[in-house]
Amino acid sequence: MTPKLPINIDDLLRRRTVESERIEYKEGWNPEVILHTLCAFANDFHNLGGGYVVIGVAEHNGQPLISATEPPVGLEPAQIDAIQKELLNLGHSAIAPNFHPLTATYEIQGKTILVLWAPGGETRPYKAKTSLSNKKSDWAYYLRKHTSTVKATGEDERELLSLAAKVPF
């Protein structure tokens, strides 16, 4: 399996080269939460280069639960294709302007994980549906604040909108 993301997976899992504000570990696929995180990474409020969502790795207090003797939770290989198809749909229907992260699968200690790389988007600001449970959902801008994805409000939203003319580098 040839990696197509610009990161060494061992470094990412051990947070050696990417700071925690740019990594989100998810034990399983939760499309609404992951959509909001991708939106926040695409907005790249602090021009950090976007971020990574690692699906199939549980976390505790922001640390991945993986060690030399403890493999990640992992995903069933059949889930990977379904997740990628749903990501494609969400990128068209639940985030505006359209946004699609790069994806790569990795085998870690016999378990399959999916890594999403959401670089800072060229057409920010991005907004996402606040809920995927109904067709008439509200939309909101999302940002990363420390290690959390939050809805932009007030001054942060105004500053994000002012970044629209600036392309992240």
DSSP file (Angstrom, degrees, kcal/mol; ACC not computed):
  #  RESIDUE AA STRUCTURE BP1 BP2  ACC     N-H-->O    O-->H-N    N-H-->O    O-->H-N    TCO  KAPPA ALPHA  PHI   PSI    X-CA   Y-CA   Z-CA
    1    1 A M              0   0    0      0, 0.0   106,-0.1     0, 0.0     0, 0.0   0.000 360.0 360.0 360.0 118.5    0.0    0.0    0.0
    2    2 A T        -     0   0    0      2,-0.0     2,-0.1     1,-0.0     0, 0.0  -0.746 360.0-127.7 -87.6 121.6    1.6    3.3   -1.2
    3    3 A P        -     0   0    0      0, 0.0   101,-0.1     0, 0.0   103,-0.1  -0.456  23.9-176.0 -68.0 138.5    0.9    6.1    1.2
    4    4 A K        +     0   0    0     -2,-0.1   100,-0.0    99,-0.1    -2,-0.0   0.345  54.3  90.8-116.6   4.6   -0.5    9.2   -0.6
    5    5 A L  S    S-     0   0    0      2,-0.2     2,-2.0     1,-0.0     4,-0.1  -0.778  83.5-117.9-100.3 148.2   -0.6   11.6    2.3
    6    6 A P  S    S+     0   0    0      0, 0.0     2,-0.3     0, 0.0    -1,-0.0  -0.230  86.2  79.5 -80.7  52.2    2.3   13.9    3.1
    7    7 A I  S    S-     0   0    0     -2,-2.0     2,-0.5    11,-0.0    -2,-0.2  -0.992  80.6-116.1-154.1 147.4    2.9   12.4    6.5
    8    8 A N     >  -     0   0    0     -2,-0.3     4,-2.2     1,-0.1     3,-0.3  -0.788  26.6-141.4 -83.5 124.8    4.5    9.4    8.1
    9    9 A I  H  > S+     0   0    0     -2,-0.5     4,-2.6     1,-0.2     5,-0.2   0.850  99.9  53.8 -61.0 -36.6    1.7    7.4    9.8
   10   10 A D  H  > S+     0   0    0      1,-0.2     4,-1.4     2,-0.2    -1,-0.2   0.908 109.5  48.5 -64.7 -40.0    3.9    6.4   12.8
   11   11 A D  H  4>S+     0   0    0     -3,-0.3     5,-2.5     2,-0.2     6,-0.4   0.904 111.9  50.0 -63.8 -40.3    4.7   10.1   13.3
   12   12 A L  H ><5S+     0   0    0     -4,-2.2     3,-0.9     1,-0.2    -2,-0.2   0.918 110.8  48.2 -65.2 -43.6    1.0   11.0   13.1
   13   13 A L  H 3<5S+     0   0    0     -4,-2.6    -1,-0.2     1,-0.2    -2,-0.2   0.769 119.1  39.8 -69.6 -24.4    0.0    8.3   15.6
   14   14 A R  T 3<5S-     0   0    0     -4,-1.4    -1,-0.2    -5,-0.2    -2,-0.2   0.303 107.4-125.9-106.7   8.8    2.6    9.4   18.0
   15   15 A R  T < 5 +     0   0    0     -3,-0.9    -3,-0.2    -4,-0.3     5,-0.1   0.850  63.1 139.4  52.0  43.4    2.1   13.1   17.4
   16   16 A R  S   <S+     0   0    0     -5,-2.5    -4,-0.1    -6,-0.1    -1,-0.1   0.861  76.6  17.6 -83.0 -37.5    5.8   13.6   16.6
   17   17 A T  S    S+     0   0    0     -6,-0.4     2,-0.4    -9,-0.2    -5,-0.1   0.512 118.9  59.9-116.6  -6.6    5.5   16.0   13.6
   18   18 A V  S    S-     0   0    0     -7,-0.3    -1,-0.2    -6,-0.1     5,-0.0  -0.987  79.7-126.6-126.9 127.6    1.9   17.4   13.8
   19   19 A E    >   -     0   0    0     -2,-0.4     3,-2.1     1,-0.1     4,-0.1  -0.294  28.1-107.9 -72.8 159.8    0.7   19.3   16.9
   20   20 A S  G >  S+     0   0    0      1,-0.3     3,-1.4     2,-0.2    -1,-0.1   0.728 113.5  69.5 -63.3 -24.6   -2.5   18.1   18.6
   21   21 A E  G 3  S+     0   0    0      1,-0.3    -1,-0.3   123,-0.1    27,-0.1   0.708 103.4  46.8 -64.5 -17.2   -4.5   21.1   17.3
   22   22 A R  G <  S+     0   0    0     -3,-2.1    30,-3.0    29,-0.1     2,-0.4   0.272 102.5  72.7-109.1   9.2   -4.3   19.5   13.9
   23   23 A I  E <   -a   52   0A   0     -3,-1.4     2,-0.4    28,-0.2    30,-0.2  -0.985  50.0-177.2-129.6 136.1   -5.1   15.9   14.7
   24   24 A E  E     -a   53   0A   0     28,-2.3    30,-3.0    -2,-0.4     2,-0.4  -0.990  12.4-155.8-130.3 123.7   -8.5   14.3   15.6
   25   25 A Y  E     -a   54   0A   0     -2,-0.4     2,-0.4    28,-0.2    30,-0.2  -0.839  11.3-174.0 -98.9 133.7   -8.7   10.6   16.6
   26   26 A K  E     -a   55   0A   0     28,-3.2    30,-3.3    -2,-0.4    31,-1.6  -0.993  22.3-153.4-130.8 128.4  -12.0    8.9   16.1
   27   27 A E  S    S-     0   0    0     -2,-0.4     2,-0.2    29,-0.2    31,-0.2   0.880  81.0  -2.1 -64.8 -37.9  -12.8    5.3   17.2
   28   28 A G  S    S-     0   0    0     29,-0.1     2,-0.6    28,-0.1    28,-0.1  -0.808  92.5 -67.2-144.0-176.7  -15.4    5.0   14.5
   29   29 A W        +     0   0    0     -2,-0.2    -2,-0.0    26,-0.1    26,-0.0  -0.697  45.2 163.4 -84.4 115.6  -17.3    6.7   11.7
   30   30 A N     >  -     0   0    0     -2,-0.6     4,-2.5     1,-0.1     5,-0.3  -0.851  18.1-166.5-128.7  92.6  -19.5    9.5   13.0
   31   31 A P  H  > S+     0   0    0      0, 0.0     4,-2.5     0, 0.0     5,-0.2   0.819  80.7  50.5 -58.3 -38.5  -20.3   11.6    9.8
   32   32 A E  H  > S+     0   0    0      2,-0.2     4,-1.9     1,-0.2     5,-0.2   0.950 114.8  41.9 -66.2 -48.2  -21.7   14.7   11.5
   33   33 A V  H  > S+     0   0    0      1,-0.2     4,-1.9     2,-0.2    -1,-0.2   0.913 117.1  48.2 -64.3 -42.9  -18.9   15.2   14.0
   34   34 A I  H  X S+     0   0    0     -4,-2.5     4,-2.7     1,-0.2    -1,-0.2   0.877 107.8  56.0 -67.8 -37.1  -16.3   14.4   11.3
   35   35 A L  H  X S+     0   0    0     -4,-2.5     4,-2.4    -5,-0.3    -1,-0.2   0.925 107.9  48.5 -57.9 -45.7  -17.9   16.8    8.9
   36   36 A H  H  X S+     0   0    0     -4,-1.9     4,-2.2     1,-0.2    -1,-0.2   0.895 112.0  49.0 -63.2 -40.4  -17.6   19.6   11.4
   37   37 A T  H  X S+     0   0    0     -4,-1.9     4,-2.6     2,-0.2    -2,-0.2   0.914 110.6  49.9 -66.1 -42.8  -14.0   18.8   12.0
   38   38 A L  H  X S+     0   0    0     -4,-2.7     4,-2.6     1,-0.2    -2,-0.2   0.902 110.0  51.7 -61.7 -40.2  -13.2   18.7    8.3
   39   39 A C  H  X S+     0   0    0     -4,-2.4     4,-2.1     2,-0.2    87,-0.2   0.922 110.2  48.8 -61.1 -44.7  -14.9   22.1    7.9
   40   40 A A  H  X S+     0   0    0     -4,-2.2     4,-1.2     1,-0.2     5,-0.5   0.916 112.3  47.5 -63.0 -43.6  -12.8   23.5   10.7
   41   41 A F  H  < S+     0   0    0     -4,-2.6     3,-0.3     1,-0.2    -1,-0.2   0.896 110.3  52.9 -64.5 -39.4   -9.6   22.1    9.2
   42   42 A A  H  < S+     0   0    0     -4,-2.6    79,-2.7     1,-0.2    -1,-0.2   0.872 106.1  53.4 -63.5 -36.5  -10.6   23.5    5.8
   43   43 A N  H  < S-     0   0    0     -4,-2.1    -1,-0.2    99,-0.2    -2,-0.2   0.781  86.1-167.5 -69.6 -25.5  -11.1   27.0    7.3
   44   44 A D    ><  -     0   0    0     -4,-1.2     3,-2.2    -3,-0.3    -3,-0.1   0.854   5.9-175.5  40.2  55.3   -7.6   26.7    8.7
   45   45 A F  T 3  S+     0   0    0     -5,-0.5    -1,-0.1     1,-0.3    -4,-0.1   0.789  79.8  37.8 -52.3 -36.7   -8.2   29.7   11.0
   46   46 A H  T 3  S-     0   0    0     98,-0.1    -1,-0.3     4,-0.0    -2,-0.1   0.256 110.0-117.5-103.2  11.9   -4.6   29.8   12.3
   47   47 A N    <   +     0   0    0     -3,-2.2    -2,-0.1    -4,-0.2   122,-0.1   0.917  65.9 143.1  52.7  49.8   -3.0   28.9    8.9
   48   48 A L  S    S-     0   0    0     -7,-0.1    -1,-0.1   -27,-0.1    -3,-0.1   0.457  75.9 -94.8 -96.0  -3.8   -1.5   25.7   10.3
   49   49 A G        -     0   0    0     -5,-0.1     2,-0.2    -8,-0.1    -8,-0.1   0.697  61.6 -87.1  98.5  21.7   -2.0   23.7    7.2
   50   50 A G        -     0   0    0     69,-0.3     2,-0.3    -9,-0.1    -8,-0.1  -0.497  57.7-104.7  78.8-147.9   -5.3   22.0    7.9
   51   51 A G  E     - B   0 118A   0     67,-2.0    67,-3.0    -2,-0.2     2,-0.4  -0.969  14.2-101.7-168.3-178.8   -5.4   18.8    9.8
   52   52 A Y  E     -aB  23 117A   0    -30,-3.0   -28,-2.3    -2,-0.3     2,-0.5  -0.947  12.6-159.5-123.3 136.7   -5.9   15.0   10.0
   53   53 A V  E     -aB  24 116A   0     63,-2.4    63,-3.0    -2,-0.4     2,-0.7  -0.982  12.8-160.5-112.9 120.9   -8.8   12.9   11.1
   54   54 A V  E >   -aB  25 115A   0    -30,-3.0   -28,-3.2    -2,-0.5     3,-0.6  -0.896   7.6-163.1-106.5 110.2   -7.7    9.4   12.0
   55   55 A I  E 3  S+aB  26 114A   0     59,-3.3    59,-2.3    -2,-0.7   -28,-0.2  -0.814  70.5  35.7-100.8 128.5  -10.6    7.0   12.0
   56   56 A G  T 3  S+     0   0    0    -30,-3.3    18,-3.4    -2,-0.5     2,-0.5   0.465  92.0 101.7 109.5   8.0  -10.3    3.6   13.7
   57   57 A V    <   -     0   0    0    -31,-1.6    -1,-0.2    -3,-0.6   -29,-0.1  -0.967  61.2-146.7-126.9 114.6   -8.1    4.9   16.6
   58   58 A A        -     0   0    0     -2,-0.5     7,-3.2     7,-0.3     2,-0.3  -0.340  17.6-156.7 -71.4 159.3   -9.7    5.5   20.0
   59   59 A E  E     -E   64   0B   0      5,-0.3     2,-0.4   -34,-0.2   -32,-0.1  -0.954  15.9-161.1-137.6 158.7   -8.3    8.2   22.1
   60   60 A H  E >  S-E   63   0B   0      3,-2.5     3,-1.8    -2,-0.3    -2,-0.0  -0.961  83.5 -13.6-139.9 121.1   -8.2    9.2   25.8
   61   61 A N  T 3  S-     0   0    0     -2,-0.4    -1,-0.0     1,-0.3     0, 0.0   0.871 130.2 -53.4  53.2  40.0   -7.5   12.8   26.8
   62   62 A G  T 3  S+     0   0    0      1,-0.2    -1,-0.3   -37,-0.1   -39,-0.0   0.414 115.1 115.2  81.2  -2.8   -6.4   13.5   23.3
   63   63 A Q  E <  S-E   60   0B   0     -3,-1.8    -3,-2.5   -38,-0.0    -1,-0.2  -0.847  70.9-115.2-102.7 134.5   -3.9   10.7   23.2
   64   64 A P  E     -E   59   0B   0      0, 0.0     2,-1.6     0, 0.0    -5,-0.3  -0.435  20.9-129.5 -66.9 138.6   -4.3    7.8   20.8
   65   65 A L        +     0   0    0     -7,-3.2    -7,-0.3    -2,-0.1     2,-0.3  -0.645  68.8 110.8 -89.4  82.0   -5.0    4.5   22.5
   66   66 A I        +     0   0    0     -2,-1.6     2,-0.3   -53,-0.1    -9,-0.0  -0.979  33.3 158.7-153.2 139.4   -2.3    2.5   20.6
   67   67 A S        -     0   0    0      3,-2.6    -2,-0.0    -2,-0.3     0, 0.0  -0.865  58.2 -81.2-149.3-177.2    0.9    1.0   21.7
   68   68 A A  S    S+     0   0    0     -2,-0.3    -1,-0.0     1,-0.2    41,-0.0   0.809 133.1  29.1 -62.3 -29.1    3.4   -1.7   20.7
   69   69 A T  S    S+     0   0    0      1,-0.2    -1,-0.2     2,-0.0    -3,-0.0   0.605 114.5  66.2-105.9 -14.9    1.2   -4.3   22.4
   70   70 A E  S    S-     0   0    0      0, 0.0    -3,-2.6     0, 0.0    -1,-0.2  -0.910  71.9-155.3-112.9 106.0   -2.2   -2.6   21.9
   71   71 A P        -     0   0    0      0, 0.0    38,-0.1     0, 0.0    -3,-0.1  -0.272  29.9 -92.1 -73.3 165.3   -3.4   -2.3   18.3
   72   72 A P        -     0   0    0      0, 0.0   -15,-0.2     0, 0.0    -6,-0.1  -0.258  35.0-109.2 -68.4 165.7   -5.9    0.3   17.2
   73   73 A V        -     0   0    0    -17,-0.4   -16,-0.2    -8,-0.1    39,-0.1   0.933  59.0-170.7 -59.7 -46.7   -9.6   -0.4   17.2
   74   74 A G        -     0   0    0    -18,-3.4     2,-0.3    37,-0.1    39,-0.2   0.026  17.8 -98.0  79.1 171.7   -9.5   -0.4   13.4
   75   75 A L  B     -C  112   0A   0     37,-2.5    37,-0.6   -20,-0.1   -47,-0.0  -0.917  33.5-103.1-125.5 152.3  -12.3   -0.5   10.8
   76   76 A E    >>  -     0   0    0     -2,-0.3     3,-1.8     1,-0.1     4,-0.9  -0.592  33.3-123.5 -70.4 136.4  -13.6   -3.4    8.8
   77   77 A P  H 3> S+     0   0    0      0, 0.0     4,-0.8     0, 0.0     3,-0.5   0.825 112.1  59.5 -52.7 -32.5  -12.2   -3.2    5.2
   78   78 A A  H 3> S+     0   0    0      1,-0.2     4,-1.0     2,-0.2     3,-0.1   0.782  98.4  59.5 -67.5 -25.8  -15.8   -3.1    3.9
   79   79 A Q  H <> S+     0   0    0     -3,-1.8     4,-2.8     1,-0.2    -1,-0.2   0.827  91.9  68.7 -69.5 -31.2  -16.5    0.1    5.9
   80   80 A I  H  X S+     0   0    0     -4,-0.9     4,-2.5    -3,-0.5     5,-0.2   0.920 100.4  44.8 -57.9 -49.5  -13.7    2.0    4.1
   81   81 A D  H  X S+     0   0    0     -4,-0.8     4,-2.3     1,-0.2    -1,-0.2   0.914 114.1  49.8 -63.0 -42.9  -15.5    2.1    0.7
   82   82 A A  H  X S+     0   0    0     -4,-1.0     4,-2.2     1,-0.2    -1,-0.2   0.903 111.5  49.0 -62.8 -41.4  -18.8    3.1    2.3
   83   83 A I  H  X S+     0   0    0     -4,-2.8     4,-2.7     2,-0.2    -2,-0.2   0.927 110.6  50.2 -63.9 -44.9  -17.1    5.8    4.3
   84   84 A Q  H  X S+     0   0    0     -4,-2.5     4,-1.9    -5,-0.2    -2,-0.2   0.884 110.8  49.3 -63.5 -38.2  -15.3    7.2    1.2
   85   85 A K  H  X S+     0   0    0     -4,-2.3     4,-2.0     2,-0.2    -1,-0.2   0.909 112.1  48.1 -65.8 -41.2  -18.6    7.2   -0.8
   86   86 A E  H  X S+     0   0    0     -4,-2.2     4,-3.0     1,-0.2    -2,-0.2   0.890 109.1  54.0 -66.7 -37.9  -20.3    9.1    2.1
   87   87 A L  H  X S+     0   0    0     -4,-2.7     4,-2.4     2,-0.2    -1,-0.2   0.902 107.1  51.6 -60.3 -40.9  -17.4   11.6    2.3
   88   88 A L  H  X S+     0   0    0     -4,-1.9     4,-0.8     2,-0.2    -2,-0.2   0.935 112.5  45.2 -61.1 -46.4  -17.9   12.3   -1.4
   89   89 A N  H >X S+     0   0    0     -4,-2.0     4,-2.5     1,-0.2     3,-1.0   0.927 113.2  49.4 -63.1 -46.0  -21.6   12.9   -0.9
   90   90 A L  H 3X>S+     0   0    0     -4,-3.0     4,-2.6     1,-0.2     5,-0.6   0.874 104.1  60.3 -61.5 -37.2  -21.0   15.1    2.2
   91   91 A G  H 3<5S+     0   0    0     -4,-2.4     8,-1.3     1,-0.2    -1,-0.2   0.743 115.5  34.4 -63.2 -23.3  -18.4   17.1    0.3
   92   92 A H  H <<5S+     0   0    0     -3,-1.0    -2,-0.2    -4,-0.8    -1,-0.2   0.771 130.7  27.9 -97.0 -33.8  -21.0   18.1   -2.2
   93   93 A S  H  <5S+     0   0    0     -4,-2.5    -3,-0.2    -5,-0.1    -2,-0.2   0.640 123.4  36.8-109.2 -16.3  -24.2   18.3   -0.1
   94   94 A A  T  <5S+     0   0    0     -4,-2.6    35,-2.1    -5,-0.3     2,-0.4   0.389 108.8  52.4-125.0   3.5  -23.2   19.2    3.5
   95   95 A I  E   <S-F  128   0C   0     -5,-0.6    33,-0.2    33,-0.2     4,-0.2  -0.998  78.3-121.8-140.5 138.2  -20.2   21.7    3.2
   96   96 A A  E    S+F  127   0C   0     31,-2.9    31,-2.5    -2,-0.4     2,-0.2  -0.997  93.0  27.2-135.0 135.0  -20.0   24.8    1.1
   97   97 A P  S    S-     0   0    0      0, 0.0    30,-0.1     0, 0.0    26,-0.1   0.680 116.0 -91.5 -64.5 169.0  -18.2   25.5   -1.0
   98   98 A N        -     0   0    0     -2,-0.2     2,-0.3    -6,-0.1    -6,-0.2  -0.134  51.8-177.1 -51.1 141.4  -17.6   21.9   -1.9
   99   99 A F        -     0   0    0     -8,-1.3    -4,-0.0    -4,-0.2   -60,-0.0  -0.989  12.4-175.3-147.0 134.3  -14.7   20.3    0.0
  100  100 A H        -     0   0    0     -2,-0.3   -12,-0.1    -8,-0.0     2,-0.1  -0.967  15.6-145.7-134.2 117.4  -13.1   16.9   -0.3
  101  101 A P        -     0   0    0      0, 0.0     2,-0.3     0, 0.0    17,-0.2  -0.350  25.5-109.7 -72.6 160.1  -10.3   15.6    2.0
  102  102 A L  E     -D  117   0A   0     15,-2.4    15,-3.1    -2,-0.1     2,-0.3  -0.694  38.0-155.5 -84.1 145.7   -7.7   13.3    0.7
  103  103 A T  E     +D  116   0A   0     -2,-0.3     2,-0.3    13,-0.2    13,-0.2  -0.913  18.0 173.6-126.1 151.9   -7.9    9.8    2.2
  104  104 A A  E     -D  115   0A   0     11,-1.7    11,-3.1    -2,-0.3     2,-0.3  -0.975  19.9-141.1-152.1 142.7   -5.5    6.9    2.7
  105  105 A T  E     -D  114   0A   0     -2,-0.3     2,-0.3     9,-0.2     9,-0.2  -0.815  19.0-171.3-103.8 148.9   -5.8    3.6    4.4
  106  106 A Y  E     -D  113   0A   0      7,-2.2     7,-2.6    -2,-0.3     2,-0.6  -0.983  21.7-133.9-136.8 147.0   -3.1    2.1    6.6
  107  107 A E  E     -D  112   0A   0     -2,-0.3     2,-0.5     5,-0.2     5,-0.2  -0.919  27.2-179.9 -99.8 119.3   -2.5   -1.3    8.2
  108  108 A I  E >  S-D  111   0A   0      3,-3.3     3,-1.9    -2,-0.6    -2,-0.0  -0.969  70.5 -26.0-123.8 114.1   -1.4   -0.9   11.8
  109  109 A Q  T 3  S-     0   0    0     -2,-0.5    -1,-0.1     1,-0.3     3,-0.1   0.870 127.5 -48.3  50.3  42.7   -0.7   -4.0   13.8
  110  110 A G  T 3  S+     0   0    0      1,-0.3     2,-0.4   -39,-0.0    -1,-0.3   0.491 118.9 108.1  81.4   3.4   -3.1   -6.0   11.6
  111  111 A K  E <   - D   0 108A   0     -3,-1.9    -3,-3.3   -37,-0.0     2,-0.5  -0.887  64.9-129.5-114.8 145.8   -5.9   -3.4   11.8
  112  112 A T  E     -CD  75 107A   0    -37,-0.6   -37,-2.5    -2,-0.4     2,-0.3  -0.809  26.8-179.3 -96.0 129.4   -7.1   -1.1    9.1
  113  113 A I  E     - D   0 106A   0     -7,-2.6    -7,-2.2    -2,-0.5     2,-0.5  -0.892  18.8-139.5-122.1 158.0   -7.4    2.6    9.8
  114  114 A L  E     -BD  55 105A   0    -59,-2.3   -59,-3.3    -2,-0.3     2,-0.5  -0.974  13.2-161.5-118.7 128.1   -8.5    5.5    7.5
  115  115 A V  E     -BD  54 104A   0    -11,-3.1   -11,-1.7    -2,-0.5     2,-0.5  -0.941   1.1-161.6-112.4 128.3   -6.7    8.8    7.6
  116  116 A L  E     -BD  53 103A   0    -63,-3.0   -63,-2.4    -2,-0.5     2,-0.6  -0.927   3.0-159.7-106.2 128.4   -8.4   11.9    6.2
  117  117 A W  E     -BD  52 102A   0    -15,-3.1   -15,-2.4    -2,-0.5   -65,-0.2  -0.946   7.1-174.4-109.5 118.9   -6.2   14.9    5.4
  118  118 A A  E     -B   51   0A   0    -67,-3.0   -67,-2.0    -2,-0.6     3,-0.1  -0.847  10.5-164.1-111.9  92.0   -8.0   18.2    5.2
  119  119 A P        -     0   0    0      0, 0.0   -69,-0.3     0, 0.0     2,-0.1  -0.319  42.5 -77.4 -69.1 159.8   -5.6   20.8    4.0
  120  120 A G        -     0   0    0      1,-0.1   -78,-0.2   -77,-0.1   -77,-0.2  -0.386  60.4-115.9 -56.0 130.1   -6.5   24.5    4.4
  121  121 A G    >   -     0   0    0    -79,-2.7     3,-0.7   -80,-0.1    -1,-0.1  -0.366   7.7-140.7 -76.6 149.9   -9.0   25.2    1.7
  122  122 A E  T 3  S+     0   0    0      1,-0.2    -1,-0.1    45,-0.1    -2,-0.1   0.671  99.4  47.6 -80.4 -17.9   -8.4   27.7   -1.1
  123  123 A T  T 3  S-     0   0    0    -26,-0.1    -1,-0.2    44,-0.1    41,-0.1  -0.185  94.8-171.1-119.0  41.2  -11.9   29.0   -1.1
  124  124 A R    <   +     0   0    0     -3,-0.7     2,-0.1    42,-0.2    42,-0.1  -0.339  53.1  75.8 -68.3 156.7  -12.5   29.6    2.6
  125  125 A P        -     0   0    0      0, 0.0     2,-0.4     0, 0.0   -82,-0.1   0.379  64.5-171.9 -84.5 150.5  -14.6   30.4    4.5
  126  126 A Y        -     0   0    0    -87,-0.2    16,-0.5    16,-0.2     2,-0.3  -0.838   4.4-168.5-106.4 145.2  -16.3   27.0    4.6
  127  127 A K  E     -FG  96 141C   0    -31,-2.5   -31,-2.9    -2,-0.4     2,-0.3  -0.956   3.4-161.4-130.5 154.6  -19.6   26.3    6.4
  128  128 A A  E     -FG  95 140C   0     12,-2.9    12,-2.4    -2,-0.3   -33,-0.2  -0.905  32.6 -88.5-132.4 157.9  -21.2   22.9    7.1
  129  129 A K  E     - G   0 139C   0    -35,-2.1    10,-0.3    -2,-0.3     3,-0.1  -0.429  29.6-142.6 -62.1 138.1  -24.7   21.7    8.0
  130  130 A T  S    S+     0   0    0      8,-3.1     2,-0.3     1,-0.2    -1,-0.2   0.764  85.6  22.0 -75.2 -23.5  -25.1   21.8   11.8
  131  131 A S        -     0   0    0      7,-0.5     3,-0.2     3,-0.1    -1,-0.2  -0.999  52.4-163.7-144.4 140.4  -27.1   18.5   11.6
  132  132 A L  S    S+     0   0    0     -2,-0.3    -1,-0.1     1,-0.1    -2,-0.0   0.350  77.9  87.7 -98.1   3.6  -27.3   15.7    9.1
  133  133 A S  S    S+     0   0    0      1,-0.1     2,-0.3     2,-0.0    -1,-0.1   0.678  92.6  29.9 -81.6 -17.1  -30.6   14.4   10.6
  134  134 A N  S >  S-     0   0    0     -3,-0.2     3,-0.8     1,-0.1    -3,-0.1  -0.968  73.4-123.5-141.7 160.6  -32.9   16.6    8.6
  135  135 A K  T 3  S+     0   0    0     -2,-0.3    -1,-0.1     1,-0.2    -2,-0.0   0.760 105.9  55.4 -72.6 -27.0  -33.0   18.2    5.1
  136  136 A K  T 3  S+     0   0    0      0, 0.0    -1,-0.2     0, 0.0     0, 0.0  -0.158  77.1 155.0-102.9  39.0  -33.5   21.8    6.4
  137  137 A S    <   -     0   0    0     -3,-0.8     2,-0.1    -6,-0.2    -5,-0.0  -0.267  44.5-114.1 -65.0 149.3  -30.5   22.0    8.7
  138  138 A D        -     0   0    0     -9,-0.0    -8,-3.1     1,-0.0    -7,-0.5  -0.371  28.5-131.0 -72.8 163.3  -28.9   25.3    9.5
  139  139 A W  E     +G  129   0C   0    -10,-0.3     2,-0.3    -9,-0.1   -10,-0.2  -0.897  27.0 175.8-117.5 149.7  -25.4   26.0    8.3
  140  140 A A  E     -G  128   0C   0    -12,-2.4   -12,-2.9    -2,-0.3     2,-0.3  -0.982  31.5-113.2-149.1 158.0  -22.5   27.2   10.4
  141  141 A Y  E     -G  127   0C   0     11,-0.3    11,-3.0    -2,-0.3     2,-0.4  -0.746  33.7-155.6 -88.8 141.6  -18.8   28.0   10.2
  142  142 A Y  E     -H  151   0D   0    -16,-0.5     2,-0.3    -2,-0.3     9,-0.2  -0.934  11.8-177.3-123.1 146.5  -16.5   25.8   12.3
  143  143 A L  E     -H  150   0D   0      7,-2.9     7,-2.9    -2,-0.4     2,-0.6  -0.887  29.1-114.3-132.8 161.7  -13.0   26.4   13.7
  144  144 A R  E     -H  149   0D   0   -104,-0.4     2,-0.5    -2,-0.3     5,-0.2  -0.902  27.9-176.1 -96.5 127.4  -10.4   24.6   15.6
  145  145 A K  E >   -H  148   0D   0      3,-2.9     3,-2.3    -2,-0.6     2,-0.4  -0.961  66.1 -51.4-122.5 109.4   -9.8   26.0   19.1
  146  146 A H  T 3  S-     0   0    0     -2,-0.5    -2,-0.0     1,-0.3     0, 0.0  -0.480 123.7 -21.6  57.8-116.5   -6.9   24.2   20.7
  147  147 A T  T 3  S+     0   0    0     -2,-0.4     2,-0.3    -3,-0.1    -1,-0.3   0.219 123.0  87.2-106.3  16.0   -8.0   20.5   20.4
  148  148 A S  E <   -H  145   0D   0     -3,-2.3    -3,-2.9  -124,-0.0     2,-0.6  -0.854  69.2-133.3-118.1 150.3  -11.7   21.1   19.9
  149  149 A T  E     +H  144   0D   0     -2,-0.3     2,-0.3    -5,-0.2    -5,-0.2  -0.896  36.7 177.5 -96.7 125.0  -13.9   21.8   16.9
  150  150 A V  E     -H  143   0D   0     -7,-2.9    -7,-2.9    -2,-0.6     2,-0.4  -0.915  35.3-105.2-130.7 154.8  -16.2   24.7   17.7
  151  151 A K  E     -H  142   0D   0     -2,-0.3    -9,-0.3    -9,-0.2     2,-0.2  -0.635  43.3-117.4 -75.7 131.0  -18.9   26.7   15.9
  152  152 A A        +     0   0    0    -11,-3.0   -11,-0.3    -2,-0.4     2,-0.3  -0.515  42.7 171.2 -72.0 134.7  -17.6   30.2   15.0
  153  153 A T    >>  -     0   0    0     -2,-0.2     3,-1.3    -3,-0.0     4,-0.8  -0.954  42.9 -21.5-139.0 158.9  -19.4   33.0   16.6
  154  154 A G  H 3> S+     0   0    0     -2,-0.3     4,-2.1     1,-0.3     3,-0.2  -0.098 128.1   7.1  51.7-125.2  -19.0   36.8   17.0
  155  155 A E  H 3> S+     0   0    0      1,-0.2     4,-2.7     2,-0.2    -1,-0.3   0.854 130.2  55.8 -61.4 -39.1  -15.5   38.1   16.5
  156  156 A D  H <> S+     0   0    0     -3,-1.3     4,-2.5     1,-0.2    -1,-0.2   0.908 108.5  48.1 -62.2 -40.9  -14.2   34.7   15.3
  157  157 A E  H  X S+     0   0    0     -4,-0.8     4,-2.4     2,-0.2    -2,-0.2   0.917 111.9  49.5 -65.5 -42.3  -16.8   34.5   12.6
  158  158 A R  H  X S+     0   0    0     -4,-2.1     4,-1.7     2,-0.2    -2,-0.2   0.913 112.5  47.7 -62.5 -42.1  -16.0   38.1   11.5
  159  159 A E  H  X S+     0   0    0     -4,-2.7     4,-1.1     2,-0.2    -2,-0.2   0.903 110.4  51.9 -66.4 -40.2  -12.3   37.3   11.4
  160  160 A L  H >< S+     0   0    0     -4,-2.5     3,-0.7     1,-0.2     4,-0.3   0.926 109.0  50.5 -61.0 -44.3  -12.9   34.1    9.4
  161  161 A L  H >< S+     0   0    0     -4,-2.4     3,-1.2     1,-0.2    -1,-0.2   0.850 106.5  55.5 -63.4 -33.2  -15.0   36.0    6.9
  162  162 A S  H >< S+     0   0    0     -4,-1.7     3,-0.7     1,-0.2    -1,-0.2   0.743  98.5  62.6 -71.5 -21.2  -12.2   38.6    6.5
  163  163 A L  G X< S+     0   0    0     -4,-1.1     3,-2.4    -3,-0.7    -1,-0.2   0.567  75.8  95.6 -75.9  -8.2   -9.8   35.8    5.7
  164  164 A A  G <  S+     0   0    0     -3,-1.2    -1,-0.2    -4,-0.3    -2,-0.1   0.801  83.0  49.7 -55.3 -31.5  -11.8   35.0    2.6
  165  165 A A  G <  S+     0   0    0     -3,-0.7     2,-0.5    -4,-0.2    -1,-0.3   0.510 100.6  79.3 -86.2  -3.6   -9.5   37.1    0.4
  166  166 A K  S <  S-     0   0    0     -3,-2.4   -42,-0.2   -42,-0.1    -3,-0.0  -0.901  70.1-145.7-111.3 130.8   -6.4   35.4    1.8
  167  167 A V        -     0   0    0     -2,-0.5   -45,-0.1   -44,-0.1     2,-0.1  -0.806  25.4-120.7 -92.0 128.9   -5.2   32.0    0.6
  168  168 A P              0   0    0      0, 0.0  -123,-0.0     0, 0.0  -124,-0.0  -0.409 360.0 360.0 -68.9 145.4   -3.6   29.9    3.3
  169  169 A F              0   0    0   -122,-0.1    -2,-0.0    -2,-0.1  -121,-0.0   0.349 360.0 360.0-116.7 360.0    0.1   28.9    2.7
